[in-house]
Amino acid sequence: MSLGSRFTLLIIAVIALTGAVFVGGFLGVERRFLVEEGRKAHQTATDHLAHLCAESLVNHDELGLVNFLKELRRSQDLQEAYCVDTKGKVLAHTDLSLLNRTFDKWKTSEVANPPSGKWVYTQPAKRNGQTVALARATYDPVGVQQAVQGRLENMVHRSMKLGAIVLGLALLLAWGTAAALTRPIRKLAQGVRRVGGGDWSARVSETGPGELGQLAKEFNTMSHRLGDLDRMKDQFINNVSHDLRNPLSAIATSAKMLRTDDLPDASVPLLRVIETAALRLRTMVNNILDTAKMREGRLTYDKTVFHPKKLCEELIALFDPMAKKAGKILVLDLAADLPPLHADEEKILRILLNLLSNAFKFTKEGDRVSLEAQANGDWIEFRVSDTGWGIPPDRLPHIFSPFHSTDDGPGAPPQQGTGLGLSIVKALVEGHGGNVQVKSVVGKGTTFTVTLPAARGHP
């Protein structure tokens, strides 16, 4: 879930929780208030009944008392209401059949025990400070509670409608706020991904609020600085690589010139070691230079039509002394119907040279290294295989990445070279419109298959 969605849900949850607590508390207070108001109304009616009872005893005018009782009978929650004098004689009663009767249980001393679950109100009727009668009213609280519940439910319905409107507005506000806050963060994340991919020109807007704007400004400064450092690094590598090329070429040329028919037998292996070492160093330097050119888009291809047989034989001749010295088996297997290639010969040499160098690095004495080539329709497949340590499955998806190490397993040699060889191979093969694949089993060996287009119209 995105940060904006989480922020929006958090705001909505806080508002909903706050609203629920507020409404719940308000309804609880309102319930108590309404019940208390009902009790006050009952007590007021009882007080008025007592007052009318006292007046009827003094004035002998019962009309007002009778009319009041008639009004009380209209109340649905009233069970009974009456007033009696001090002798227990019924002066007024909602049940007219009980008028003028005398019941001892209605005496003042006996009204303190109300029926269970009922609301009973009593009020003495006094004249000149003396109690002359007693008024009593009994109510069923269910009616009051139902009335209260009805009012509360009505309030809840109105609150829910209002709450839905408030939540809708809060959702819009939260979404807008989250979008305003996360938009610069998303742009910053995009910039970080671009920088992570090597695009030092990535810049983000610095108009974000507060600390986000400052963070964007610092990111732009960092990206600019990284770009400067990367350019300085490339320039340094290019300068060093160019400076190394000349002495390496001189060493290789001198070694070839020293080869003569009268050369002592003991010197021949030494010259081959010099040539092999110079070629390996030259390959490493070329890989570094090509990597810089690929990053800058300056890598070019000088394609010609040539037959790969001669190139493969020269490579085998170059690695043969190394194989004999290390006790490894070197095999060349070329199909008889191998067609010519239309490619950059020097770069094809580099492709196969890098693959063979890797095969020799990750094999031990007694292992087999082979270079095979065969036609497959309009394509030529080159396979460089070895029976060495192999590559673990978790490493295979990353071996064509620059500076990636393929060394692993017990007894495997440490990382050698720059780690650029396979990334150069992949780039050069794809630059010719071909593809490269790898299959490997730990402990059994590795096979790289390079597929390149054959020259069309040539036998």
C-alpha positions in Angstrom: 0.0 0.0 0.0 1.3 3.4 -1.0 2.3 6.1 1.6 -0.5 8.3 0.4 -3.1 5.6 0.8 -1.9 4.8 4.3 -1.9 8.5 5.3 -5.4 8.9 3.9 -6.7 5.9 5.8 -5.0 7.0 9.0 -6.7 10.4 8.8 -10.1 8.8 8.1 -9.6 6.3 10.9 -8.7 9.1 13.4 -11.7 11.2 12.4 -14.0 8.2 12.5 -12.7 7.1 15.9 -13.0 10.7 17.3 -16.5 11.0 15.8 -17.6 7.7 17.3 -16.2 8.6 20.8 -17.8 12.0 20.6 -21.2 10.7 19.4 -21.2 7.9 21.9 -20.4 10.3 24.8 -23.0 12.8 23.6 -25.7 10.1 23.3 -24.9 8.8 26.8 -25.2 12.4 28.3 -28.3 13.0 26.3 -29.9 9.8 27.5 -29.3 10.7 31.1 -30.6 14.2 30.4 -33.8 13.0 28.8 -34.4 10.5 31.6 -33.8 13.2 34.2 -36.2 15.5 32.4 -38.8 12.8 32.4 -38.4 12.3 36.2 -38.6 16.1 36.7 -41.8 16.2 34.7 -43.3 13.4 36.8 -42.3 15.0 40.0 -43.7 18.3 38.9 -47.0 16.7 38.1 -47.0 15.0 41.5 -46.3 18.3 43.2 -49.1 19.9 41.4 -51.4 17.1 42.4 -50.5 17.6 46.0 -51.1 21.3 45.7 -54.6 20.8 44.2 -55.4 18.2 46.9 -54.6 20.7 49.7 -56.7 23.4 48.0 -59.7 21.1 47.5 -59.6 20.2 51.3 -59.6 23.9 52.2 -61.9 25.3 49.5 -64.1 22.2 49.1 -63.6 22.7 45.3 -62.7 19.4 43.7 -63.2 20.6 40.1 -59.6 21.6 39.5 -58.4 18.4 41.0 -60.7 16.3 38.8 -59.7 18.1 35.7 -56.0 17.6 36.5 -56.4 13.9 37.0 -58.2 13.7 33.7 -55.2 15.2 32.1 -52.9 12.8 33.9 -54.9 9.8 32.6 -53.8 10.8 29.0 -50.2 9.9 29.8 -49.4 6.5 28.5 -46.8 5.7 31.1 -48.9 6.7 34.1 -50.3 3.7 36.0 -52.1 5.5 38.8 -52.3 8.8 40.6 -54.2 9.7 43.7 -54.3 11.8 46.8 -55.5 10.7 50.3 -56.0 12.6 53.5 -54.3 11.7 56.7 -56.9 9.1 57.5 -56.4 7.2 54.2 -59.6 8.5 52.6 -59.2 8.7 48.8 -59.8 12.3 47.8 -58.9 11.8 44.1 -57.9 8.9 42.0 -57.3 8.2 38.3 -59.6 5.2 38.9 -62.9 6.9 39.8 -64.3 3.8 41.4 -61.9 4.2 44.3 -63.1 7.7 45.3 -64.0 8.2 49.0 -62.7 4.7 50.0 -60.3 4.3 52.8 -57.4 1.9 52.6 -54.8 1.7 55.4 -52.0 0.8 53.0 -52.2 4.2 51.5 -51.4 5.9 54.7 -48.4 8.2 54.8 -46.3 5.7 56.8 -46.8 2.9 54.3 -46.0 4.5 51.0 -42.3 4.1 51.3 -42.3 0.7 49.6 -43.0 1.3 45.9 -43.8 -1.5 43.5 -40.6 -3.1 42.1 -39.4 -1.6 38.7 -41.8 1.4 38.9 -41.2 5.0 39.3 -43.1 6.2 42.3 -43.4 9.9 43.4 -44.9 11.1 46.6 -45.5 14.6 47.8 -47.2 15.7 51.1 -49.9 18.4 50.7 -49.5 21.0 53.4 -51.5 23.9 54.7 -50.0 26.3 57.3 -47.1 24.0 57.7 -49.2 21.0 58.5 -49.6 17.9 56.3 -53.2 17.5 55.3 -52.9 15.0 52.5 -50.6 12.9 50.5 -50.3 12.9 46.7 -48.8 9.8 45.0 -48.1 8.9 41.3 -46.8 5.7 39.8 -45.3 5.5 36.4 -44.1 2.7 34.2 -40.5 3.6 33.1 -40.8 1.6 29.9 -42.8 4.3 28.3 -40.3 7.0 29.3 -37.4 4.8 28.1 -39.1 4.1 24.8 -39.6 7.8 24.2 -36.0 8.5 25.1 -34.8 5.7 22.8 -36.9 7.1 20.0 -35.4 10.5 20.4 -31.9 9.0 20.6 -32.4 6.9 17.4 -33.5 10.0 15.6 -30.4 11.8 16.8 -28.3 8.9 15.7 -29.8 8.9 12.2 -29.1 12.6 11.9 -25.6 12.1 13.2 -24.9 9.4 10.7 -26.0 11.6 7.8 -23.9 14.4 9.2 -21.0 12.0 9.8 -21.1 10.7 6.3 -20.8 14.2 5.0 -18.0 15.0 7.3 -16.2 11.7 6.4 -16.6 12.5 2.7 -15.1 16.0 3.2 -12.4 14.5 5.4 -11.6 11.9 2.7 -11.2 14.6 0.1 -9.1 16.7 2.5 -6.9 13.7 3.4 -6.5 12.6 -0.2 -5.5 16.1 -1.2 -3.1 16.5 1.7 -1.6 13.0 1.1 -1.2 13.8 -2.6 0.5 17.1 -1.8 2.9 15.4 0.7 3.6 12.3 -1.3 4.0 13.8 -4.8 7.5 15.2 -4.1 8.4 12.0 -2.3 7.4 10.0 -5.4 9.4 12.3 -7.7 12.3 12.0 -5.3 12.0 8.2 -5.4 12.0 8.3 -9.3 15.1 10.5 -9.1 16.8 8.0 -6.8 16.0 5.1 -9.2 17.5 7.1 -12.1 20.6 7.8 -10.2 20.8 4.2 -9.1 20.6 3.3 -12.8 23.6 5.6 -13.5 21.7 8.6 -14.8 23.6 11.4 -13.1 21.5 14.1 -14.9 18.4 13.2 -12.8 16.9 16.3 -11.0 13.8 16.8 -9.0 11.7 19.8 -8.3 12.7 21.7 -5.2 9.2 23.3 -4.6 8.1 20.7 -2.0 6.9 21.9 1.4 9.4 22.4 4.2 11.9 19.6 4.8 10.8 17.9 1.5 12.0 20.9 -0.5 15.3 20.9 1.4 15.7 17.2 0.8 15.1 17.6 -2.9 17.7 20.4 -3.0 20.2 18.1 -1.3 19.4 15.3 -3.7 20.0 17.6 -6.7 23.3 18.7 -5.2 24.3 15.0 -4.6 23.3 14.0 -8.1 25.3 16.8 -9.7 28.3 15.9 -7.5 28.1 12.2 -8.4 28.0 13.1 -12.1 31.2 15.2 -11.7 32.9 12.3 -9.8 31.8 9.8 -12.5 33.1 12.0 -15.3 36.4 12.4 -13.4 36.6 8.6 -12.9 35.9 7.9 -16.6 38.5 10.5 -17.6 41.0 9.0 -15.3 40.3 5.5 -16.5 40.5 6.6 -20.2 43.8 8.3 -19.6 45.3 5.4 -17.7 44.0 2.9 -20.3 45.4 4.9 -23.2 48.7 5.2 -21.4 48.8 1.4 -20.9 48.0 0.5 -24.5 51.3 1.9 -25.9 53.7 -0.1 -23.6 51.6 -3.2 -23.9 51.7 -3.0 -27.7 55.4 -2.4 -27.6 55.9 -5.5 -25.3 53.8 -7.7 -27.6 55.5 -6.4 -30.8 59.0 -6.9 -29.2 58.1 -10.5 -28.2 57.1 -11.3 -31.8 60.2 -9.7 -33.2 62.4 -11.8 -30.9 61.1 -15.0 -32.4 63.7 -16.2 -34.9 64.7 -19.6 -36.2 67.9 -19.6 -34.1 66.1 -18.7 -30.9 67.2 -21.0 -28.0 64.7 -23.6 -27.1 64.6 -22.4 -23.5 63.5 -18.9 -24.6 60.4 -20.0 -26.6 58.2 -20.7 -23.6 59.3 -17.4 -22.0 58.3 -15.4 -25.1 54.9 -17.1 -25.2 54.3 -16.2 -21.6 55.2 -12.6 -22.4 52.8 -12.6 -25.4 50.0 -14.3 -23.4 50.4 -11.9 -20.5 50.5 -8.9 -22.8 47.4 -10.1 -24.6 45.5 -10.6 -21.3 46.5 -7.1 -20.1 45.5 -5.6 -23.5 42.1 -7.4 -23.3 41.5 -5.9 -19.8 42.5 -2.4 -21.0 40.2 -2.7 -24.1 37.3 -3.9 -21.9 37.7 -0.8 -19.7 37.8 1.5 -22.7 34.9 -0.2 -24.3 32.8 0.1 -21.1 33.5 3.8 -21.1 32.5 4.1 -24.8 29.3 2.1 -24.3 28.3 4.4 -21.4 28.8 7.4 -23.6 27.3 5.8 -26.7 30.5 6.0 -28.7 31.1 2.3 -29.4 31.3 1.7 -33.2 31.5 -1.4 -35.3 33.8 -1.8 -38.4 32.0 -4.8 -40.0 33.6 -6.8 -42.8 33.1 -10.3 -44.3 35.5 -12.9 -42.9 35.7 -16.6 -42.1 35.8 -17.3 -38.4 37.8 -20.5 -38.9 41.1 -18.7 -39.0 40.2 -16.5 -36.0 39.3 -19.6 -33.9 42.5 -21.4 -34.9 44.6 -18.4 -33.9 42.9 -18.2 -30.5 43.5 -21.9 -29.9 47.2 -21.5 -30.8 47.3 -18.6 -28.4 45.8 -20.5 -25.5 47.5 -23.9 -26.3 50.8 -23.1 -24.4 48.7 -22.0 -21.4 46.7 -25.2 -21.5 49.8 -27.4 -21.7 51.4 -25.6 -18.8 48.3 -25.9 -16.6 47.6 -29.5 -17.5 44.2 -28.7 -19.1 42.7 -30.1 -22.3 42.0 -27.6 -25.0 39.7 -28.7 -27.9 38.7 -26.9 -31.1 35.7 -28.3 -33.0 34.6 -26.4 -36.1 31.9 -27.6 -38.5 33.0 -28.2 -42.1 30.2 -26.1 -43.5 30.8 -23.1 -41.3 29.8 -19.9 -43.3 31.6 -16.6 -43.1 30.5 -13.8 -40.7 29.6 -10.2 -41.5 30.9 -8.6 -38.3 33.7 -6.6 -36.7 36.5 -9.1 -36.6 38.4 -7.5 -33.8 35.3 -7.4 -31.6 34.5 -11.1 -32.4 38.0 -11.9 -31.3 37.3 -10.0 -28.1 34.1 -11.9 -27.5 35.8 -15.3 -27.8 38.9 -14.2 -26.1 36.9 -13.1 -23.0 35.0 -16.3 -22.9 38.1 -18.5 -23.2 39.9 -16.5 -20.6 37.0 -17.0 -18.2 37.0 -20.8 -19.0 40.7 -21.0 -18.2 40.3 -19.0 -15.0 37.6 -21.2 -13.5 39.0 -24.6 -14.4 41.7 -26.7 -12.7 44.3 -29.2 -13.9 42.8 -32.0 -15.9 39.6 -30.0 -16.9 38.5 -29.6 -20.5 38.0 -26.3 -22.3 36.5 -26.4 -25.8 35.6 -23.9 -28.5 33.0 -25.1 -31.0 31.2 -23.5 -33.9 28.5 -24.7 -36.3 25.9 -23.2 -38.7 22.3 -23.0 -37.6 20.3 -21.6 -40.6 21.2 -18.0 -41.1 23.1 -18.0 -37.8 26.5 -19.3 -36.5 26.6 -20.7 -33.0 29.8 -20.5 -31.0 30.1 -22.5 -27.8 32.8 -22.1 -25.2 32.5 -25.0 -22.7 34.5 -26.1 -19.7 34.3 -28.8 -17.0 35.3 -26.5 -14.2 33.6 -25.4 -10.9 30.4 -24.1 -12.6 28.3 -21.1 -11.5 25.6 -21.3 -8.7 22.0 -20.8 -9.9 21.6 -17.6 -7.9 24.5 -16.0 -9.7 23.4 -16.8 -13.2 20.9 -13.9 -13.6 23.7 -11.4 -12.7 26.8 -12.7 -14.4 26.5 -10.2 -17.3 26.3 -7.2 -15.0 29.5 -5.1 -14.9 32.0 -5.9 -12.1 30.1 -9.0 -11.1 32.2 -11.9 -9.8 31.4 -15.5 -10.8 33.9 -17.1 -8.3 32.2 -19.4 -5.8 32.4 -22.9 -4.4 35.2 -24.7 -2.6 38.6 -24.3 -4.2 37.4 -21.8 -6.7 40.0 -19.1 -7.6 39.5 -15.6 -6.3 38.2 -12.8 -8.5 40.6 -12.0 -11.3 40.6 -9.1 -13.7 38.1 -6.2 -13.8 34.8 -8.1 -13.8 33.9 -6.5 -17.1 34.5 -9.3 -19.5 31.0 -10.9 -19.6 29.3 -7.5 -19.7 31.5 -6.6 -22.7 30.6 -9.9 -24.3 26.9 -9.3 -24.0 27.1 -5.8 -25.3 29.3 -6.7 -28.3 27.1 -9.7 -29.2 23.9 -7.7 -29.0 25.6 -4.9 -31.0 26.0 -7.4 -33.8 22.3 -8.4 -33.5 23.0 -11.7 -31.8 22.5 -13.1 -28.3 24.4 -14.9 -25.7 23.2 -17.6 -23.3 24.7 -19.5 -20.4 24.1 -22.9 -18.9 26.0 -24.1 -15.8 25.9 -26.9 -13.2 28.0 -26.5 -10.1 30.8 -29.0 -10.0 30.3 -30.0 -13.7 31.0 -27.0 -15.7 29.7 -24.1 -17.8 28.7 -23.5 -21.4 28.4 -20.1 -23.1 26.5 -20.1 -26.4 27.0 -17.0 -28.7 24.7 -16.7 -31.7 25.8 -14.3 -34.5 24.2 -13.7 -37.9 26.1 -15.3 -40.8 27.0 -13.2 -43.9 24.2 -13.3 -46.4 25.0 -14.0 -50.1 28.4 -15.6 -49.3 29.1 -19.3 -49.6 
